[in-house]
Amino acid sequence: MNTNDSSNEDPQLHQLLRAARPDAELPAGFQAAVWRRIEQAEIAASRSWLERVVNMLLRPQWAATGIAVVMLAGAVLGVRQSLETERAAAHTRYITSVNPFQHQP
């Protein structure tokens, strides 16, 4: 709700405000730069979510982070697999030591 009624405006204040408005000139190429930014924003908005994710991941800081995460995950999975393999081998060795004639698959 607008409480300012234009009929109650002070004409002197209105004239003073108009006179105080600066006449600034825009820099050369301003309008072209504005349209270029609008076009770039429209292009960015039209990209699919997959393209945006790929573009983000191809930035150096995200690519390095992604490589580090993949390497860490590989190391963790490798250690886990080797522990499971070693446990199975230890189980087989124990069974063989208790009963050397027991057939192990």
Buried (B, 14 or more C-beta within 10 A) or exposed (E): EEEEEEEEEEEEEEEEEEEEEEEEEEEEEEEEEEEEEEEEEEEEEEEEEEEEEEEEEEEEEEEEEEEEEEEEEEEEEEEEEEEEEEEEEEEEEEEEEEEEEEEEE
